[in-house]
Amino acid sequence: MATATWNGTVIARSDRTIVVEGNHYFPPDDVDPAYLRESSARSVCPWKGVAGYYDVVVDGDVNAGAAWFYADPKPAAADIRGYIAFWRGVRVDT
């Protein structure tokens, strides 16, 4: 079971994560959308494609761009389509 926590609040919990490059990608159904706010930030990975970002928001505190996802990944990353990963201080425990 993997759990993503920020500011003492569980944002995601799943036993179905996919680990890619050391990051746990959580199925969207296992992430609480109440703590995510869409961001306009984008980045590009040469083999996964264009990443979109969410800000993680807990009790009014904002962790900008702390979650990312690939809505339309390249074929090599098709397994993580729509899955959400975390960084920037969001703790992922397994």
Secondary structure, DSSP 8 states (H G I E B T S, - for coil): -EEEEETTEEEEEES--EEETTEEEB-GGGB-GGGEEEEEEEEEETTTEEEEEEEEEETTEEEEEEEEEBSS--GGGGGGBT-EEE-TT-EEE-
